[in-house]
Amino acid sequence: MAIFIDALVILIVGLGILAEARRGLFFALSDVFRLTAGVVVGFAAYSVFHRLFHSYAAGFVALIVAALTIIMLVPMALRLLKADPTWGRTFAGRCAAGFIGLGFGLVTAAQFVPVIGRSQRGSEAVMRSFLARPLAETAPALYYVADALNLDFPMLRRAVDFEDEGRNGRAALVERINYTRLDRSTCIECETPVRFDGYFRRVGVSVSPRFTCPQCGRRSDGCQTFEGFHKMYARCPVDVSEALGPIDCGVWPNDRPVHPKGDCPVCSRSIGGK
């Protein structure tokens, strides 16, 4: 299967180079403009409709309609204007267009890799693939971009409940969490502000945030902080610990489960308190 994935990457990238080289530099640049504009306008429409109707579906419909409108209107306008400068069809122009096509092909292939890697077999094949593995390494970059733009897209999470962390539990669309903004959240073990280390690829193509407490060294995906636990599971870690006993992170295990110490800075709950 790894060979098939390599062949698919080569095909996608090759088609991107060929398509843009045939069209020439002028139209390749227009493709960059219309795709960029389509994404920007689409995300803006998503944000507006999502906030107006409090519905992910309404936001996605708005995104698709707005993005496709921009993407389709630009070439229609160019045809009406009969724009096709000769400099775009020179040998140098077509070579430059090919480089743009290379970029399009790599971006497109990078979107397919996480989809293929969702299954256990696909994930193993991606890691054995000579071409897909480097693309998988770029996956964390998308999370940093989403955090920087603070996109309110939903995210697919397998651990809907804390008890399923680190396991293949049921998956569901949930509100996306800006983990970057959880930097300096409160450690449940020693109440020290933790450090956000960044996003890291764990198993196959799966990506997870990682936090580390500079005082006690406790690591987690955010669930070992009071604020992170509330954001991720809409529950207090104190309540969960009282029901289950000492807790630990299932994604970045510490091998020392603990009861949360002190008062929760979010809801003021504490072990044995009210």
N, C-alpha and C positions, 0 to 999 in steps of 0.2 A: 504493500500500500504506500510505502514511503516513496517508491519510484513513481507511482501514479501521482502523488502530490507534487513531486518535483516537475513532472511533465505538465501538470496543470498550471503551476507557477510560470513555467517557460512559455506555455501557450498564452496565458493572460498577458504577460509582459510583452511577448512578441506581437500580439495583436494590437496592443497599445502603441508600440513603436511604429508598426506598419500603418495603422490608421492615421496617426498624426503626421507621419512623413508624407503620406499621399496627399493629405489636405494642405500641407504647407504651413509655414511659420505664422502667417497672419491668422489663419483659422485655428491653429493650435493655441495662439495667445487668446483668441476669442473664447476658446473652450475653457482656458484657465479662468478668464473673467466670469463667464456665465456660471461655471460650477461654483466658484467662490461666492459670487453674488447670490446664487440659488441657495447655498448652505446658510449664508448669513441671514437672508430674508426668511428662509424656512424656519430657522431657529427662533428668529424674532417673532414670527407668526405663532409658532408653537408656544412660546412663553406667554404671549398675550392671551391666546385662547385657553390655555391651561389655567391661567390665573382667573380669567373671566368665568369659566364654566366649571372649574375644579374637576376637570376630566382629562385623563391622559389620552383618551380616544379623540376628543375634540382637538387637542393639541397636535396629535399625530396627523389628523386629517388636514388641519391648517398647514402643517409643515409640508406635507406632500403636495398640496395644491399650490402653495406659494413657491416652493422650490421648482416644481415642474413648469409653472408659469414663466418664471425667469429663464429657466434652461431652454424652453421652447421659443420664447419671444426673441431672444438675441439672434439666433440663426435666421429667423423669419425677417427680422429687421435688416440683417446683412444682405439677404437675398433681394429684398425690395430696393435696397440702395445699390445693388449690384457691386458690392465691395469685394474686390479680389485683386489686390495690388501684386504686381509682378515680383517684387522683392520677396514675397512669401513663397514663391514657386521656384526660386533659384536653388542650385545644389546646396549652397550653404544654408539657405532657409529651410530646406527639407531636412538637413542634418540636425539643425537646431530644433525643428519640430519633433524629430525622432527622440531627442533627449527629453522633451516635454512628455512625449508618449511613454518613455521609459518611467518617468515619475508617476504618470497615471496608472501604468500597469502595476508598479510596485505597490501603490496605495490600494488598488483594487485587490491584488493578491493578498495584501495584509488583512483585508476585511474577510477574506474567505478562510484564512488559517484558523482563527478562533472558532468559526462555525464547524469546520472539519474536526477540530480538536475537542469538541464538546463530549464526544463519546470516549470511553476508555481506550478502545482500539485506535480511534483517530488521534487521540492525544499521544499515544506511544509512537504512532507513525510520524506525526509532526516532529517529534523530538529526534527521530532517526533521519528525517528529511534534510538533505544538504542545503536546500534553498528555503524551505519553509521555517526552519528553526531560527535563522536570523530575523525573519519577519516576526516570529512569535516573541522575540526578545524586545521588540519595540512596543509591545502591548501596554506596558505601564505608562508610556508617554500620553496615551489617550486619557488616562485618569487624571494626570496633572493638568491637561488642557481643560477637562471638564470641571475640575476644581477651580482653576483660574477664572473661567467664565461663569462659574457657579450655576451650571446648567441644572434645571430642575427636571431632568429626564428620570424616568423610573429605572431601576436596576433589577436584574434577575438574581435573586439570592436563594441559595439552596438551604441555608440554615435560617428558616423563618423563626424557629424557636431556639433559644440558647442551648437546650438539651441536644440539638442536632449539629452543633458546631463541629466541623471537621469530619462530618459524615455525609453520605449521599442521601440527605433527607429530601422532603418535598420541596420543589422550587416554586417561587411565586414572584410576581412583579411587586416591588416595594419602592417607596420613595428613596431617591438617591441621596446618599449621605456625603457631604463634603468633608472627607476625613482630614484634609489639610487644616481645616478650621478647628479640629479637635486637638491640635497641638496644645500641650500644657494642661490637658485634662488631668483629673485627680486619680492617682493610683489607688486601687482598693486595698493594697497591702500595707503601704506606708504613708499614704496621703500626700505624696510628693507629686508636683506637676511632671507629667511624662513628656518625652520627646517623640515627635512624629518622625520616624526614620524615612518614610516614603512608601511607594508601592513596589512590590516585589512579585515576580513570577514564582509560584510554588511548585505545583504538580502539573506537568503538561503546559497548557496555555492559561491555566487559572491564575489570576492576579489577586493579591490581598494586601491591604495596608498593614504596616507594622509600627507599633509604638513600643518604646523602651523606657522604663523608669530609671533615671540616672542614679537614684538612691539605692534601691533594692535589686535592680536589674530585671524586674519583671517585664516580660514581653507579651504582646497580644495584638489582635487585630482591632483593638479598641474596646473589647468587651471586659477588659480588666481595669477599666477606668469607670468611674461613676457616670460621667457625662456620656461617654461612648456607649455604655450599656443601655442607658435610657434612650439614646438615639436609635440604636440598632434593634432593640426589642421592646421598646415602649414599656419597660418594666424596670423596677429598681433591683440592682444586684443583691441588695439586702434581702428582699422578699424571696428571690430565687435561692439564695444561700440558706435561708431559714427552712425552705422546703426541701432542698436537695442535699444540703450539707456544704462543706468547703468546695469552692469552684476554681476552675482553671480554664485557660483558653484552649479550645480544641484545634485552632489553626496554628498558633505558635505556642505549643505547650511548654510549661515551666517545670513540670513534674513536682510541683508543690502547691496543691490546692489550698486556698485560704478562705476564711470568712472575711468579708469587707470590714475594715476597721474605721472607726470614727463615724461621724454623721455624713450622710449623703449630701453633697452640696446642691443637688438638684431638688430633692424632696424632703431632706432633713431626716430620713429614716436611718436607723442604726440597729445593729444586732441587739435584741432584747429590749429595744425602745419602742416607741409608738410610731 
